[in-house]
């Protein structure tokens, strides 16, 4: 989760697509260069441990757009395949 947030912060589309599960991965990803992502607060986790194949993360991502501070909250699902974690989807976004 944190590595994906960092990829959003630096605009690394390739990493984001590579860590997105093949079932839900978009064909292309456009990022808004006007958004300055600067902080991630993980508020809840479930699963995702050493012996798990799935996990969930609730978080609040802080960003600035046109100098105005804003937040985006999401509850995300991840799955592990062949030892690698992939973003599956969002259960909820606010």
C-alpha positions as CSV (number, residue, x, y, z in Angstrom):
1,X,0.0,0.0,0.0
2,X,2.7,2.5,1.0
3,X,4.7,1.8,-2.2
4,X,1.6,2.4,-4.3
5,X,1.0,5.7,-2.5
6,X,4.6,6.7,-3.2
7,X,4.2,5.8,-6.8
8,X,1.1,8.1,-7.0
9,X,3.2,10.8,-5.3
10,X,6.0,10.6,-7.9
11,X,3.7,9.8,-10.9
12,X,5.1,6.3,-11.5
13,X,2.4,4.9,-13.8
14,X,4.4,1.8,-14.7
15,X,4.7,0.7,-11.1
16,X,1.1,1.3,-10.4
17,X,0.0,-0.8,-13.3
18,X,2.5,-3.5,-12.5
19,X,1.2,-3.8,-8.9
20,X,-2.5,-3.8,-10.0
21,X,-4.1,-7.3,-10.3
22,X,-4.6,-8.5,-13.9
23,X,-8.3,-9.0,-13.3
24,X,-9.0,-5.4,-12.5
25,X,-6.0,-3.5,-14.0
26,X,-7.1,-0.8,-16.4
27,X,-5.6,-0.8,-19.9
28,X,-4.1,2.7,-19.3
29,X,-3.7,5.0,-16.4
30,X,-3.7,8.7,-16.5
31,X,-2.6,10.6,-13.4
32,X,-3.4,14.2,-12.6
33,X,-0.1,16.0,-12.4
34,X,-1.9,18.9,-10.6
35,X,-2.4,16.7,-7.5
36,X,0.4,16.8,-4.9
37,X,0.1,13.7,-2.8
38,X,2.0,14.3,0.5
39,X,0.8,12.0,3.3
40,X,-0.7,8.6,3.8
41,X,-2.5,7.6,7.0
42,X,-3.3,3.9,7.3
43,X,-6.3,3.7,9.6
44,X,-7.1,0.0,9.6
45,X,-5.7,-3.3,8.2
46,X,-7.1,-6.8,8.0
47,X,-5.1,-9.8,6.8
48,X,-2.0,-9.2,4.7
49,X,0.3,-10.9,7.1
50,X,3.2,-13.3,6.3
51,X,1.0,-16.3,5.8
52,X,-2.0,-14.5,4.2
53,X,-3.0,-14.5,0.6
54,X,-5.4,-11.5,0.9
55,X,-5.6,-8.3,2.9
56,X,-7.5,-5.1,3.3
57,X,-6.3,-1.6,4.0
58,X,-8.3,1.4,5.0
59,X,-6.4,4.7,4.6
60,X,-6.7,8.4,4.2
61,X,-4.4,10.0,1.5
62,X,-3.7,13.7,1.9
63,X,-3.1,15.9,-1.1
64,X,-3.0,19.5,-2.4
65,X,-4.8,20.6,-5.5
66,X,-4.5,24.2,-6.5
67,X,-3.0,25.0,-3.1
68,X,-6.1,23.6,-1.3
69,X,-5.5,20.7,1.1
70,X,-7.9,17.7,0.6
71,X,-8.2,14.1,1.6
72,X,-9.3,10.9,-0.1
73,X,-10.3,7.9,1.9
74,X,-10.4,4.3,0.6
75,X,-10.8,0.8,1.8
76,X,-8.7,-1.4,-0.6
77,X,-8.3,-5.1,-1.2
78,X,-5.0,-6.8,-2.0
79,X,-4.2,-10.3,-3.0
80,X,-0.8,-12.2,-3.0
81,X,0.2,-14.3,-5.9
82,X,3.5,-16.0,-6.3
83,X,4.8,-14.1,-3.3
84,X,3.9,-10.6,-4.7
85,X,1.1,-8.4,-3.5
86,X,-1.4,-6.8,-6.0
87,X,-4.0,-4.2,-5.6
88,X,-7.4,-5.8,-6.4
89,X,-10.0,-3.1,-5.9
90,X,-11.6,-0.5,-3.7
91,X,-14.5,-1.5,-1.4
92,X,-15.2,2.1,-0.8
93,X,-13.9,5.5,-1.7
94,X,-14.7,8.9,-0.1
